[in-house]
């Protein structure tokens, strides 16, 4: 896998000014696995002021002054450049109390989370591997750098990151690391709902998500209730479909606590209802799919009801509408003598008639109905 030319530009600039510089972290792991990256981190012996001086003729900006990170823009690409550093004390189990710069590459690498993320690559393509990350990559293992209990005490988010990498890469979690994950799971109370939501969505975007969730149900139980999963692989096309599958038998989950948006919650609830729907008749079928997530619900129904519903869908889809899709506007309804809140009630009545296939969602047909009928409001 060829690395971005922007990476070599940044490495060579630093080296030409007498500094050490290496590509580090996930981009190195992905490079060795033949996976594309869109996020590049460079670590260097240069301090923040030296970095900015070296790249004074480039566009750049400070990302995190506390960590000394400077983002260099090469064309449209962004490369984050950070001095070697070490950290101490994590009283909130998420962020270091102090960050200090160092001249020692090993000090920088040993603070990182997992061995497969603690390798670096020099400007000639040589891998620097101080913690046997290559071995773990070859053996498909996620292992912390150093003592797993210390790593998770420092930053509890690493618990979910370990599960995410295992799901995404189809790796196993090394035995001691796995034991620590189970025993340190309550530290997740220190992780914000937003971060837990973000990690969960990335896990659910992976084919191996259900394997990992089954193996670590007790960990997920600290922030959401999930029953054991019979399904082995996650073949859903989007994470929210997988979430709906997980929660379909767990009515007590409050997705608001995990900071899901109103739209995301609506989709999940709609999909869950679709799995439970009685679609024995066309009316029920139309009502079930009369929502903004029609195609997703159809896919769910086709799976859960073990039937090819596509023919019925093609026959009836013109009746599957939501209020906003009704082919008549409020001004037209008002012209028939309805006012204010009455207009909304008329729209709802007309939408119900379309769902029952008693009326087509066609402006002419809707106006003809209003001409010949008075709707009780």
C-alpha positions, 0 to 999 in steps of 0.5 A: 500500500503506497503512502501519501506523498504528503507524508514523505514531504513532512518527514523529509522536511523534518529530517532535512532540518536535523530532526528525527521524524516517523509516521506513527499509529494507525496509519502504520498498522493499516499500511502493513495490512494493506488498508487505505488510511485517511488520517496520518500522524507524525511523531518527531524530536522537534518541539512545537516551536521548531515544527512551526519554524520548519513549516513556516512556508506551509499552511499549518495550524495548532490543533492541541497546544497542550499536546504540541500538535501542529497540523500541516496542510500539503495541498488538500491533505492534513498531516498531524505532527506531534513532538515525542511526549510522555504523560503522567497521572490520569485522575479522570481516567480519560485525560493526562494531568500533565504532558511533557515533551521528551527526546526519547522515541521509546518514551513516546511509543510506550504511552500508546494504547496497543502494540499494533498502534505503537509501531512507526515508519521512517522516511525510507519505509523501515518499521520501528517496532519496540513492542512486538507489534509486528508479531501481534499483527501477524497473529491477529491479536490486540494487546496493550502496550505494557500492563493492560490494567494501567492502560485502562486506568489511564484512559477507560475509552481504550476498553471500547477501542480494543473491542472496536479494533478487534471487530474491525480487523477480525482480530482476537484480544490477547488473554491478559488484555481481555481479562483486564477489559472484563475486570475494568469495565466499570471504568467506562462510567468515566467515558462520555456518552458521546464517545461511547456512542461513537465507538459503538457505531464504529463497532457496529459497522464491522462484520465481526461486531456480533462476535465481539458483542457476544464475547463482551456482553458484560462490558456493553451492559455497563451502558446498554442492555443487550441479550446474547445474539444468535446471529454470528456475523453482522451483514447489515449495511449500516450501523443503525440497522445492526443497532435495531437488531440488537435492541429489538428484544430490549425495550428498556434502552434509552438511546437518548442517554447515548446522545443519538439524534432524534432522526437516528432514534426514529430510524432505530424505533421504526426498524424495531417496529418493522420486525414486529409488524403483522403484515398479513394484509396489504393495509398493515404492510402499507402502514408499516412501510409508510415512513422515511426509511421505507427501503431499510424497513423493507429489507428488515421485513424481508429478513424477519418474515422470511418472505420475498415481499418485493412484488407486494412492495412494487405493487403498493409502494405508491400508497406508502407515504408520510404526511409531507409527501401528500400531493396537496398543500395547505393553501389548496386545502384552505381553499375548501374552507378549512382553517389553521389546525383543521388543515393538518387534520385534513392532511392526516385524514387524506394520508390515512385514506391513501394508506388504505388504498382508498385514494391515490396520492395524486393532486387531482384525485385528492382535490376531487375527494375534497370537492365531494366530501366534507371531512369532520375536523 
